[in-house]
Amino acid sequence: MASIVAKNYSEALFELAQEENKLELMKEELMQIDQVIKAHPELQKVLRHPSIEKKDKKEMLLNIFQEMDIHVSSFIRLLIDKNRFMNFSDIVREFENQYNEANNIQIAYVYSATTLDGDELTRLQAMLETKTKKTIQLVCKIEETLIAGVKVKINDDIYDNSIATKLNKMKEAVIKSAV
């Protein structure tokens, strides 16, 4: 669950993005910055280091991300000035959640034993969109322990059509009938 700090900052930035009609642009930039920072642990250390001056941190980030929207760069400066940059990933995640909610988008995590082909993904996405009445974005992950089939997680709902689950149910049924 996101902190109050992350929620408050993301709400303020989201409102600004809506007013400026830059929701998509700002979401993409925030996510891209977050991915780069997560991919470079040494950059994270520098940004968290208390003895490195705020102006140096801001200058470094603005040099790395030169093509940023003016509002995103101002937001980053603000986070650094207020010692809140450590919440950046949480803020980005909250911003994305607000974006998805505003655009009726739902994330579905799809676990499968092997990589699903394009046709399978298209059919699965269409089925989930019909069921949820939302635009579905699939996030696919390989989980070899499923043996075959798929497991889909949307929020707290899990749709499990994997062979591993079916085998476990059969095992439980055999154990119950043996008793």
Backbone torsions as a table, in degrees:
resi	resn	phi	psi	omega
1	MET	NA	138.3	-176.8
2	ALA	-74.9	151.2	178.7
3	SER	-74.7	164.3	177.1
4	ILE	-62.3	-37.7	178.4
5	VAL	-59.0	-49.1	-178.9
6	ALA	-62.0	-42.5	-179.7
7	LYS	-63.7	-46.5	-178.0
8	ASN	-63.4	-46.2	-179.8
9	TYR	-66.8	-41.0	-179.1
10	SER	-67.6	-37.9	177.9
11	GLU	-62.3	-44.1	179.7
12	ALA	-62.9	-44.5	179.8
13	LEU	-67.7	-38.2	178.9
14	PHE	-62.4	-44.2	178.0
15	GLU	-61.0	-42.6	177.9
16	LEU	-62.8	-43.8	179.5
17	ALA	-61.2	-39.4	177.6
18	GLN	-65.6	-45.9	180.0
19	GLU	-60.0	-39.5	-177.9
20	GLU	-85.5	-3.0	-177.2
21	ASN	57.6	45.2	-176.9
22	LYS	-129.2	29.8	-177.1
23	LEU	-57.3	-52.4	-176.7
24	GLU	-62.3	-47.8	-179.0
25	LEU	-59.5	-49.1	-177.0
26	MET	-68.4	-36.7	177.4
27	LYS	-61.2	-47.6	-179.1
28	GLU	-62.2	-44.1	-179.6
29	GLU	-64.8	-44.9	179.4
30	LEU	-60.9	-44.1	-179.5
31	MET	-66.3	-38.7	178.9
32	GLN	-65.0	-45.0	178.2
33	ILE	-61.0	-45.2	-179.7
34	ASP	-60.4	-42.4	179.3
35	GLN	-63.1	-42.8	-179.7
36	VAL	-64.4	-44.2	-179.3
37	ILE	-64.5	-42.7	178.8
38	LYS	-64.4	-32.2	-178.0
39	ALA	-77.6	-11.5	-177.0
40	HIS	-126.8	90.0	-178.7
41	PRO	-58.3	-31.5	179.4
42	GLU	-66.6	-34.5	176.3
43	LEU	-67.2	-39.8	177.4
44	GLN	-60.8	-42.1	179.7
45	LYS	-62.0	-43.6	-179.7
46	VAL	-63.0	-43.7	-177.5
47	LEU	-68.1	-26.2	-179.9
48	ARG	-93.3	-13.2	-174.1
49	HIS	-67.7	123.2	-175.6
50	PRO	-70.0	-22.9	-177.3
51	SER	-89.2	-6.0	175.2
52	ILE	-85.9	127.2	-174.9
53	GLU	-65.6	148.6	-179.2
54	LYS	-58.6	-40.7	-178.8
55	LYS	-63.3	-34.7	178.1
56	ASP	-70.1	-39.0	177.3
57	LYS	-64.0	-45.2	179.9
58	LYS	-62.8	-45.3	-179.2
59	GLU	-61.4	-42.5	-179.8
60	MET	-62.3	-49.3	-179.4
61	LEU	-63.2	-41.0	-179.2
62	LEU	-69.2	-27.3	174.4
63	ASN	-74.2	-37.8	179.7
64	ILE	-68.5	-43.6	-176.4
65	PHE	-111.2	69.9	-173.9
66	GLN	-70.8	-28.3	-173.4
67	GLU	-94.6	24.5	-178.3
68	MET	-72.3	149.8	170.1
69	ASP	-60.7	145.7	-177.5
70	ILE	-58.4	-35.8	-179.6
71	HIS	-71.8	-35.8	177.8
72	VAL	-68.1	-43.7	179.2
73	SER	-65.0	-38.9	177.0
74	SER	-64.7	-39.0	179.4
75	PHE	-63.8	-42.9	178.6
76	ILE	-62.8	-43.2	177.0
77	ARG	-58.8	-44.2	-179.9
78	LEU	-61.0	-46.4	179.6
79	LEU	-59.1	-41.4	179.4
80	ILE	-68.1	-44.6	179.3
81	ASP	-59.6	-36.9	-177.1
82	LYS	-92.5	9.3	-178.7
83	ASN	56.5	40.6	-178.8
84	ARG	-117.5	7.9	-176.8
85	PHE	-65.7	-23.1	177.4
86	MET	-63.0	-18.2	178.7
87	ASN	-92.4	5.1	-172.4
88	PHE	-55.4	-48.8	-178.6
89	SER	-61.0	-41.6	178.0
90	ASP	-64.8	-38.9	178.6
91	ILE	-64.4	-44.0	179.1
92	VAL	-62.4	-43.7	179.3
93	ARG	-61.6	-42.5	178.0
94	GLU	-65.5	-40.7	178.2
95	PHE	-60.8	-45.2	179.2
96	GLU	-62.7	-40.9	177.4
97	ASN	-60.9	-43.5	178.4
98	GLN	-64.7	-41.3	178.0
99	TYR	-60.0	-48.2	-178.8
100	ASN	-62.3	-42.5	179.5
101	GLU	-64.2	-43.2	-179.6
102	ALA	-65.2	-27.9	-177.2
103	ASN	-106.4	12.8	177.1
104	ASN	56.7	43.6	-179.8
105	ILE	-108.6	137.6	178.7
106	GLN	-124.5	134.5	176.8
107	ILE	-88.3	130.6	176.0
108	ALA	-120.0	122.2	178.3
109	TYR	-91.3	119.8	-175.8
110	VAL	-110.5	120.5	178.5
111	TYR	-109.0	129.9	178.8
112	SER	-142.7	157.1	-179.5
113	ALA	-71.3	-30.7	179.0
114	THR	-132.9	168.0	178.7
115	THR	-66.8	129.5	178.1
116	LEU	-82.5	142.9	179.4
117	ASP	-81.8	171.1	-175.6
118	GLY	-58.0	-40.4	-179.3
119	ASP	-66.7	-42.5	178.2
120	GLU	-62.2	-43.0	179.6
121	LEU	-65.0	-39.5	179.4
122	THR	-63.7	-44.9	179.3
123	ARG	-65.1	-42.7	179.1
124	LEU	-63.0	-44.6	179.4
125	GLN	-61.6	-45.2	179.7
126	ALA	-62.1	-41.7	179.2
127	MET	-64.0	-43.9	-179.6
128	LEU	-68.1	-36.7	178.0
129	GLU	-65.5	-38.1	177.1
130	THR	-65.2	-42.7	-177.5
131	LYS	-68.7	-41.6	-174.7
132	THR	-94.3	-16.1	-175.3
133	LYS	60.7	32.3	177.7
134	LYS	-134.0	161.9	172.3
135	THR	-76.0	127.3	-176.2
136	ILE	-102.5	132.6	169.7
137	GLN	-109.3	121.7	-179.1
138	LEU	-88.9	134.3	172.1
139	VAL	-118.4	109.1	-173.1
140	CYS	-97.0	138.3	178.5
141	LYS	-138.2	143.0	178.1
142	ILE	-89.4	130.3	176.3
143	GLU	-137.2	92.4	-171.9
144	GLU	-61.7	-22.3	-179.0
145	THR	-67.5	-12.6	178.4
146	LEU	-72.8	-16.0	-178.8
147	ILE	70.5	-58.6	176.7
148	ALA	-160.7	169.2	-178.5
149	GLY	86.2	-171.3	-179.3
150	VAL	-136.5	157.8	172.3
151	LYS	-129.2	130.9	-178.5
152	VAL	-120.7	132.4	177.8
153	LYS	-119.1	121.5	175.1
154	ILE	-125.8	112.3	-173.5
155	ASN	53.6	-118.8	-179.7
156	ASP	-97.5	0.4	-179.5
157	ASP	-90.9	133.3	177.9
158	ILE	-123.4	126.1	175.6
159	TYR	-109.3	108.9	-172.6
160	ASP	-114.5	110.7	177.6
161	ASN	-121.5	39.8	-177.3
162	SER	-94.3	154.8	178.3
163	ILE	-65.6	-38.0	179.8
164	ALA	-58.2	-43.6	179.4
165	THR	-67.5	-42.3	178.7
166	LYS	-62.3	-40.6	177.6
167	LEU	-64.7	-41.0	178.1
168	ASN	-63.2	-39.8	178.3
169	LYS	-65.4	-40.7	178.0
170	MET	-64.3	-41.9	178.7
171	LYS	-60.0	-45.4	179.0
172	GLU	-63.5	-39.6	179.5
173	ALA	-64.9	-40.2	178.5
174	VAL	-65.6	-42.8	179.9
175	ILE	-64.3	-42.3	179.3
176	LYS	-65.4	-40.0	-179.1
177	SER	-72.5	-25.2	178.8
178	ALA	-76.1	-22.2	-177.6
179	VAL	-84.4	NA	NA
